[in-house]
Amino acid sequence: MIVTAAPAGSRLVTQADHARLAADLLRLFRLPELLEHPRRELLLRAVAEHDNGWWEADAAPRRDAKGATALDFRDLAADLRREIWLRGVERYAAESPYLAALLATHCLRLLRPWVADPAWESFRAQLLERRQELLATAGESPAALALDDPWLALADRLSLAVCTGDAAWVDLADWRLAFTNRKGGTAGNPGDESIGVALQPFPFAGSTVFELSCRFLAPGPFHSAAVFAGALAACPWRRIRVRLRPL
């Protein structure tokens, strides 16, 4: 779950909706190297499914440490994160081993900050071995992953910037993102929110509007898991307009 502050509580975006936005963004890129990509549809599907391991966790969100809102994905315990990442890889291993290998590559990229941490060494080795097995089954090479993973990383970071309101997610070379004309909604109508985003380079045919599904949760504290679950169940789904234009 991606949790950000809102006018009257918190805005919650599931990892599935974040991934869907990432795929929507990448699908409309008019860059020749993506339009003519030999695995274009498979790549777009991988982007849309890259956080599929979070489905179960987001279906039953946990409270944060203070009981004030949902637990943000960045605060999840390491053991649960490993479980989620492995589940995300294995879900498509039989159906599409190359897609699963690409998701394993995504997880390995996310592991880079902990590359020297002994607590992650065994898990990293497990992912590397599983990726090699999946590549062999798919009849593909590491070169294909090296070509495809940067697109997944870019789409992931663009969507995370939008979902979190933090432009720092887009820290990739040659790409810049800034927020413009942000409308925050009101306490009575928190869903009346829109996000203006300026991007450079601009890969779309023109200014483009996307939609992001989310829920707005009133502020806690929520003194039990049952109270929290009830409050969350009462939150209607809403859609935020996201408009992109050149920077």
Sequence and secondary structure as in RCSB ss.txt:
>XXXX:A:sequence
MIVTAAPAGSRLVTQADHARLAADLLRLFRLPELLEHPRRELLLRAVAEHDNGWWEADAAPRRDAKGATALDFRD
LAADLRREIWLRGVERYAAESPYLAALLATHCLRLLRPWVADPAWESFRAQLLERRQELLATAGESPAALALDDP
WLALADRLSLAVCTGDAAWVDLADWRLAFTNRKGGTAGNPGDESIGVALQPFPFAGSTVFELSCRFLAPGPFHSA
AVFAGALAACPWRRIRVRLRPL
>XXXX:A:secstr
 EEEEETTEEEEE HHHHHHHHHHHHHT   HHHHT TTHHHHHHHHHHTTGGGHHHHHS  B TTSSSB  GGG
  HHHHHHHHHHHHHTTTTT HHHHHHHHHHHHHHTGGGTT HHHHHHHHHHHHHHHHHHHHHT  HHHHHHHHH
HHHHHHHHHHHHHHT GGG  STT EEEEEEEE   SS TT  EEEEEEES  SSS EEEEEEEEEE      SH
HHHHHHHHT  EEEEEEEEEE 
